[in-house]
Every structure is written in C-alpha cells, then in structure tokens.
Amino acid sequence: MSLGDENDGGQTRTRLPESGNGDVYGGARRPARGSRSLITVVGVVVLLIAAIAFANRSGTGDGESGTNGKGPAAAPTAATGVRPVTGKNGAIPAGYAHDEQGAQSAAANYAVALVSADILKADRRREIVRQLFVPDKVGELEARFDKAYSKDFLDKVGLDAEGNAAPGMTYVSRTAPVGTKVTELSDDVATVEVWCTGVFGTAGVGSTNPVTNDWFTMTLKLRWSGGDWKVESFSQKEGPAPVNADRTASDADEIAKAVAEFGGLTYAR
C-alpha cells in the first residue's frame, strides 16, 4: 500500500508552494479552507505526504484496508485505563500489549513518528525506520525513504541537505492522533486506522511555507514481531476534516516558541 493509493484514483496530488511577498504571518486572518491561497499554503504538507507515499510504495492493490467491510464495529474513543507501553525505543514509545488495545496505542504513536520533522533528517530517519518497521522491511524502506527525501525535495520545503531550516526559521511537523479504529485483527496481525490532525510548515519572517493545519487518516498494518507491534505497511488519505475556523493566525515567533516549549505525548487507546 502507498499513502497516495486512496487519493484521486491512485494519484497523490503534489502542489508546490508559490513564492510570497513579505511576512505571511503578521496576524492576518486565515482564509476559508476552500480558497486558492490556502491550497498554496498547504502545498508543503501535500509534498511531504507524496514523499512518504513514494517511500512506502509496494504495489499491493488499491490501498483499502479492513476485511471487506466486515471488521469490528467502531468503538468510542475513550481511554481503556491500561498503561499503553512498558518502555521506549529511543524517543519512540515501545513495549505494547499483545492485544487490540496495544495495537491501537502502537499505531497512534507510530503515526506521530512517521510524519514528524525528524523523518527529514537522515540519521534520525534511519533510527525511526529501524524502530518502527518489521526487520524484513527495514533495508528496503531505508533506501526508499532516502530517495524520497532527496536534496531536491528538501530544497522545495526550505530545508538544507541535513533537514534543517534556515537561520531564523523553525520547521514544524507535528501530528496529534484524534482517534483509532481497528479494521482487522488476528493473533499476530492488526490493521489500525488513525485519524489525525497536525501542524506543518516553516515558522519565520518571510517564510513562503507558513505553518498551517491538516487532517488525514493513516492506515497502518502491524505485525507482532520481536515481542512488540511493528509496522509492515502503511497508507494515508485526506480527512475527515471539519469546517476551518476563521481565527486570527499566530505570528511566526509565537508558533516557534510553542514548538520549543510544548513537548510531545505518548498516545494510548
């Protein structure tokens, strides 16, 4: 499966950000979600998803998950009260329970890692791939991710060859799971959909890729391997997205400060 399989008949839309004049922050009101200007702003998000799609391309069909609509019914997104993990592998939570709750917790945390700013840094990306994926997929995916996140790609999102933003800029890519749903489950295999929102872009005066939000659903096929849930494959599709609120946008300094001061969370079902 690939992240683009479920978009527009199998094609991922890639829109590059246009050049802007001056500071795009400055307390301006956010335009409506459907406006052409907002489509331009979120181009970097679509570009990032397209790169992940390329890296995860496996040609396994139409990208649909589940068991022909006969999977478990959706459950309310409420905490189970079970501790989600027993430890961590690097900065990523690890040690999930070998059950449905553990699979959902793993999928939520893995979705966060796969769309993080760290995935754009070569050394950190290799750590993430080795920590998240089943061993027989690691070598293949390392090569595909490296090819997807090429210097040309990094240039397009305003980063240098090491995945760092220019001086005075802060690159932001942070995802927050809203809910999880199991569509397939057996003793050692689970397919979990994770509904996510997130903030993506570059904070800084004069940025042509200002930080904006997005909504998407990531589907992860997990396999029990080495005493933990690991990713075998994943895909992504847009939405469900709510109506975009017409709120005053924060300036670049406020966004950058929030990213530095607010730490990430361990997610649990």
C-alpha positions in Angstrom: 0.0 0.0 0.0 1.1 3.6 -0.5 -0.1 6.8 1.1 -1.4 8.0 -2.2 -3.5 4.9 -3.2 -6.7 6.3 -1.9 -6.5 9.9 -3.4 -7.9 10.7 -6.8 -7.9 7.3 -8.4 -4.5 6.3 -7.1 -2.6 9.6 -7.7 -1.2 11.7 -5.0 -1.7 15.4 -5.7 1.6 17.4 -5.3 1.3 21.2 -5.2 4.4 23.2 -4.7 4.2 26.4 -2.6 4.3 29.6 -4.5 6.6 32.5 -3.6 5.1 35.1 -1.4 5.9 38.7 -0.6 6.8 39.7 3.0 5.7 38.1 6.2 2.7 35.8 5.6 2.0 35.8 9.4 1.5 39.2 10.9 -1.8 38.4 12.5 -3.7 38.0 9.2 -7.0 36.2 9.2 -6.9 32.6 7.9 -8.7 32.3 4.6 -11.5 29.8 4.1 -10.3 26.2 3.7 -11.5 26.1 0.1 -9.6 29.2 -1.1 -6.8 29.0 -3.6 -4.4 30.7 -1.2 -4.8 28.1 1.5 -4.2 25.4 -1.1 -0.9 27.0 -1.9 0.0 27.3 1.8 -0.6 23.6 2.5 1.4 22.6 -0.5 4.4 21.6 1.7 2.1 19.2 3.6 1.0 17.5 0.4 4.6 17.3 -0.8 5.6 15.7 2.4 2.8 13.1 2.1 3.8 12.4 -1.5 7.4 11.7 -0.5 6.2 9.2 2.2 4.0 7.6 -0.4 6.9 7.1 -2.7 9.0 5.7 0.1 6.3 3.2 1.1 5.2 2.2 -2.4 4.7 -1.6 -2.5 2.1 -2.2 -5.3 -0.2 -4.3 -3.1 -3.5 -3.2 -4.6 -5.9 -0.3 -4.1 -4.8 0.7 -0.6 -8.1 -0.2 1.1 -7.8 -1.7 4.5 -10.1 -4.0 6.5 -12.0 -7.1 5.8 -14.5 -6.2 3.1 -16.5 -4.1 5.5 -16.9 -7.0 8.0 -14.3 -5.9 10.5 -15.0 -5.0 14.2 -17.5 -2.2 14.7 -16.1 1.2 15.7 -15.7 1.8 19.4 -15.9 5.1 21.2 -12.6 6.8 21.5 -12.2 6.6 25.3 -9.2 5.6 27.4 -9.1 1.9 28.4 -7.2 2.6 31.6 -4.4 0.2 30.5 -0.9 1.5 30.6 0.0 2.0 26.9 3.7 1.0 26.9 6.3 -0.5 29.2 9.3 1.4 27.8 10.7 3.2 24.8 13.0 2.5 21.9 15.0 5.7 21.5 12.5 8.5 21.7 9.6 6.4 20.5 7.3 4.5 23.0 7.7 0.7 22.8 6.6 -2.4 24.6 2.9 -2.5 23.7 0.4 -5.1 24.9 -0.1 -8.1 22.6 -3.8 -7.3 22.1 -6.2 -4.9 20.4 -5.6 -2.1 22.8 -1.8 -2.4 22.4 -2.1 -2.4 18.6 -4.2 0.8 18.6 -1.7 2.5 21.0 1.2 1.5 18.8 -0.5 2.7 15.7 -1.2 6.1 17.2 2.4 6.7 18.3 3.9 5.3 15.1 1.7 7.7 13.1 3.2 10.6 15.0 6.8 9.4 14.3 6.2 8.8 10.6 5.0 12.4 10.0 7.5 14.1 12.3 10.2 16.7 11.5 12.8 14.0 12.5 11.9 11.9 9.4 13.5 14.5 7.2 16.9 14.1 9.0 18.9 11.2 7.5 20.4 9.9 10.8 17.2 10.2 12.8 15.2 8.7 9.9 17.2 5.5 9.9 16.6 5.2 13.6 12.9 5.7 13.1 12.7 3.1 10.3 14.6 0.5 12.3 12.5 1.1 15.4 9.1 1.1 13.7 9.2 -1.5 10.9 9.4 -5.2 10.9 13.1 -6.4 10.3 12.4 -7.7 6.8 11.2 -4.3 5.6 13.9 -2.1 7.1 16.6 -2.3 4.3 14.1 -1.7 1.5 12.4 1.2 3.3 15.6 2.9 4.3 16.6 3.1 0.6 13.1 4.3 -0.4 12.9 7.0 2.3 16.4 8.2 1.4 15.4 8.5 -2.2 12.1 10.3 -1.4 13.7 12.8 1.0 16.4 13.8 -1.5 18.2 17.2 -1.6 15.8 18.3 -4.2 12.9 17.5 -2.0 14.4 19.3 1.0 15.1 22.4 -1.1 11.5 22.5 -2.1 10.4 22.6 1.6 13.0 25.1 2.5 15.5 22.8 4.3 19.2 22.2 3.8 20.7 18.8 3.0 20.7 17.8 6.7 17.0 18.6 7.0 17.5 21.8 9.0 15.6 25.1 8.4 17.5 28.3 7.5 18.8 30.5 10.3 15.9 32.3 12.0 13.4 29.7 10.7 11.8 26.8 12.6 10.5 23.8 10.6 7.3 22.3 12.1 5.8 18.9 11.5 3.8 17.7 14.5 0.9 15.2 14.4 -1.8 14.6 17.0 -4.0 11.5 16.8 -7.7 12.2 17.3 -8.9 8.6 17.4 -8.1 5.0 16.3 -10.1 2.2 14.8 -9.2 -1.5 14.3 -10.4 -2.9 11.0 -8.6 -6.2 11.1 -7.3 -8.3 14.0 -5.8 -11.7 14.5 -3.3 -13.1 17.0 -0.2 -11.5 15.3 -1.6 -9.1 12.7 -3.7 -5.9 13.1 -4.8 -3.2 10.7 -5.5 0.1 12.5 -6.7 3.4 11.1 -5.6 6.6 12.9 -7.5 9.8 12.4 -5.0 12.7 12.8 -4.6 16.4 12.7 -1.4 18.3 12.7 0.6 21.4 12.1 3.1 21.7 9.3 5.3 24.3 7.7 8.1 26.8 8.4 7.8 29.5 11.0 9.8 32.6 10.4 9.6 36.1 9.0 9.4 35.9 5.2 8.5 32.1 5.1 6.8 31.0 1.9 5.6 27.8 3.7 3.8 29.2 6.8 2.6 26.8 9.5 -0.9 25.5 8.8 -3.0 22.6 9.9 -4.2 19.5 8.1 -6.5 16.5 8.7 -5.8 13.0 7.5 -6.3 9.3 8.2 -3.3 7.0 8.3 -3.8 3.2 8.0 -1.1 1.0 9.5 -0.8 -2.7 9.0 1.0 -4.1 12.1 2.7 -7.4 12.8 3.7 -8.8 16.2 7.5 -9.1 15.8 10.2 -9.4 18.4 7.8 -9.0 21.3 6.2 -5.8 20.1 3.9 -4.4 17.4 5.8 -3.3 14.3 4.7 -1.7 11.1 4.6 -3.9 8.0 3.0 -1.3 5.7 1.0 2.0 5.8 -1.0 4.3 3.7 -2.7 7.7 4.1 -5.8 9.6 2.8 -7.2 13.0 3.4 -9.8 13.8 6.1 -12.2 13.6 7.6 -11.8 17.4 8.1 -14.0 19.8 10.0 -15.0 23.3 8.8 -12.0 25.5 9.1 -12.4 28.1 11.9 -11.8 31.7 11.0 -9.3 32.6 13.7 -6.5 35.1 13.8 -3.3 33.3 12.9 -0.4 33.5 15.4 2.8 35.2 14.3 6.0 33.3 13.5 7.6 33.8 16.9 4.6 32.5 18.8 4.5 29.4 16.7 8.2 28.7 17.0 8.0 29.3 20.8 5.1 26.8 21.1 7.0 24.1 19.2 10.0 24.6 21.5 8.1 24.7 24.8 5.3 22.2 24.3 6.6 18.6 24.5 5.2 15.6 22.7 2.9 13.0 24.3 2.7 9.2 24.5 -0.7 8.2 23.0 -2.8 5.4 24.3 -6.1 3.7 23.4 
